[in-house]
Amino acid sequence: MVLNDLMGGELIRGEVHVNGERVDYHWWNRLGMGMEIDLTREQFGPEEIVTGGIVIPRPPVTEWRRLREEYELLRDRVLEKLNRQQGTASAAVSRQLA
């Protein structure tokens, strides 16, 4: 979801199967030109198979029941880090131009 915040695109949801039975869902991102980015696929063991993949409209954060606090903490940390790096890069460019 944080990547979707930053890059846009579509959210894709697949099903996680073990022994042919759905046990969970897995989400990833599809950016422009069909490029898919899945930052967490390695969390699954060899017995867990991710199948399908359909576009799901992003639900508003206010409707999230699960993991909202964790999402907000991660989002804030990523944005803080990106802002800090952007400030460092801007300062370096300013020194080079001076």
LUMFISE-505547 format. One record per residue (C-alpha): x, y, z; residue in one letter. Coordinates in pm, 1 decimal, m for minus. Layout:
BEGIN
<node <X, Y, Z>, "A">
...
This chain:
BEGIN
<node <0.0, 0.0, 0.0>, "M">
<node <289.4, 235.9, 71.0>, "V">
<node <430.1, 168.8, m276.3>, "L">
<node <85.2, 239.6, m417.8>, "N">
<node <83.2, 568.2, m223.0>, "D">
<node <412.3, 669.8, m382.0>, "L">
<node <386.5, 527.3, m733.3>, "M">
<node <16.2, 488.3, m802.8>, "G">
<node <m87.5, 208.6, m1033.5>, "G">
<node <m321.1, m78.8, m962.4>, "E">
<node <m349.7, m307.3, m662.4>, "L">
<node <m355.7, m674.7, m750.4>, "I">
<node <m492.4, m943.8, m519.5>, "R">
<node <m418.8, m1311.1, m560.0>, "G">
<node <m513.5, m1609.1, m350.8>, "E">
<node <m268.9, m1808.7, m140.6>, "V">
<node <m334.0, m2182.7, m160.6>, "H">
<node <m196.0, m2470.8, 45.0>, "V">
<node <m286.4, m2820.5, m71.8>, "N">
<node <m539.8, m2670.0, m312.2>, "G">
<node <m726.8, m2477.2, m41.6>, "E">
<node <m731.8, m2096.7, m14.3>, "R">
<node <m574.4, m1992.6, 315.5>, "V">
<node <m520.5, m1620.3, 258.8>, "D">
<node <m486.2, m1339.5, 6.2>, "Y">
<node <m169.9, m1172.4, m122.7>, "H">
<node <m146.8, m819.2, m262.7>, "W">
<node <104.1, m656.9, m497.2>, "W">
<node <127.8, m359.5, m734.4>, "N">
<node <102.5, m316.4, m1108.9>, "R">
<node <252.3, 3.6, m1241.1>, "L">
<node <232.1, 148.6, m1590.7>, "G">
<node <296.4, m72.5, m1893.8>, "M">
<node <200.8, m382.0, m1692.4>, "G">
<node <512.7, m385.6, m1472.9>, "M">
<node <432.8, m576.8, m1154.9>, "E">
<node <617.7, m514.9, m829.0>, "I">
<node <577.8, m757.9, m542.1>, "D">
<node <798.3, m663.9, m247.7>, "L">
<node <677.7, m943.7, m19.6>, "T">
<node <635.5, m1257.0, m232.4>, "R">
<node <935.2, m1422.2, m63.0>, "E">
<node <732.5, m1451.4, 258.5>, "Q">
<node <565.7, m1765.6, 121.6>, "F">
<node <704.1, m2114.0, 166.5>, "G">
<node <720.9, m2371.4, m113.5>, "P">
<node <387.4, m2522.2, m4.7>, "E">
<node <210.9, m2184.1, m41.4>, "E">
<node <109.3, m2109.7, m398.8>, "I">
<node <m8.6, m1761.6, m501.1>, "V">
<node <m268.1, m1791.9, m775.4>, "T">
<node <m468.6, m1556.3, m988.5>, "G">
<node <m436.0, m1186.6, m961.5>, "G">
<node <m725.6, m949.1, m1012.0>, "I">
<node <m733.7, m570.8, m992.4>, "V">
<node <m899.0, m453.7, m670.6>, "I">
<node <m998.4, m89.2, m616.0>, "P">
<node <m804.9, 56.6, m325.2>, "R">
<node <m1026.7, 78.4, m18.3>, "P">
<node <m1012.2, 402.2, 181.2>, "P">
<node <m777.8, 375.4, 480.2>, "V">
<node <m1069.8, 462.4, 706.8>, "T">
<node <m1234.0, 130.1, 610.3>, "E">
<node <m931.7, m87.6, 687.7>, "W">
<node <m997.2, m325.0, 972.3>, "R">
<node <m668.5, m511.0, 970.1>, "R">
<node <m312.8, m378.4, 993.8>, "L">
<node <m405.9, m10.2, 971.0>, "R">
<node <m167.8, 94.6, 1248.9>, "E">
<node <118.4, m103.1, 1096.8>, "E">
<node <53.5, 51.3, 753.9>, "Y">
<node <48.1, 404.3, 896.2>, "E">
<node <372.8, 347.9, 1089.2>, "L">
<node <551.0, 207.0, 783.4>, "L">
<node <413.9, 484.2, 558.3>, "R">
<node <531.5, 754.6, 796.1>, "D">
<node <879.5, 600.4, 830.9>, "R">
<node <921.6, 560.8, 454.0>, "V">
<node <808.2, 917.1, 386.1>, "L">
<node <1038.2, 1050.9, 658.7>, "E">
<node <1334.1, 862.6, 511.0>, "K">
<node <1255.9, 978.4, 156.9>, "L">
<node <1219.3, 1338.7, 270.8>, "N">
<node <1550.5, 1318.6, 458.6>, "R">
<node <1727.1, 1175.0, 152.0>, "Q">
<node <1571.8, 1439.1, m73.4>, "Q">
<node <1694.5, 1712.2, 161.7>, "G">
<node <2046.3, 1565.7, 161.6>, "T">
<node <2049.8, 1543.0, m219.5>, "A">
<node <1924.3, 1901.6, m253.7>, "S">
<node <2193.5, 2027.9, m15.7>, "A">
<node <2462.6, 1846.5, m216.6>, "A">
<node <2342.8, 2002.3, m541.9>, "V">
<node <2334.4, 2346.6, m381.2>, "S">
<node <2695.5, 2306.9, m264.6>, "R">
<node <2803.6, 2203.8, m613.9>, "Q">
<node <2633.5, 2506.8, m768.0>, "L">
<node <2780.9, 2749.8, m514.0>, "A">
